[in-house]
Amino acid sequence: MPDLIGLAIVFLILALIAYIFGARGIAGLSMNIAKWLVIIFIVLAIISLFL
């Protein structure tokens, strides 16, 4: 599971860099991927608490 958070951070940094350079489409896509990775991480963390 730590890999999901690492990937989310990488996509967040990529989104911030893309936004700074004006590539808003890539920034939006990267933020969307980072958001879903964090959601998946949280869901898996909650499931692992109960198992």
N, C-alpha and C positions, 0 to 999 in steps of 0.2 A: 503493500500500500504506500510506502514512502515514495515510490516511483511516480505515482499519480500526482502527488503534491509537487514533486520536482518538475514534472512535465507542465503542470499548471503554472508554476512560476516562470518557466521558460517561455510559455506562450504569452503570459502577461508582460514580460519584458519585451518580447517581440512585438506585441501590440503597442506598447508605449513608444518603442523606437519607430515603428511604422507610422504612428500618429504624428510624431514629431517631424518626420520627413514628408508628411502630407499624403501618405498612402492610406487613406481612410478605409478603403475596402478590405485591405489586408489586416488593418488594425481591428476592424469589426469582426472579421472572421477569427482572428487570433483570440480576441476577447471571448467570443462565443465558445471556442474550443476550451479555453481555460475555465470558463464558467461550468461547462459540462463535466470537465475532469474533476473539479472541486465537488460538484454535486455527486458524482459517482463515488468519490472518496468518502464523502460524508455518509452516504447510504451504506457502503461497505463497512465503514467503521461502526455504524449503529448495529448492523447485522452481526458483526463479530463480537459485539458486547453481549449479545443474547445467546451466542453459541459457545 
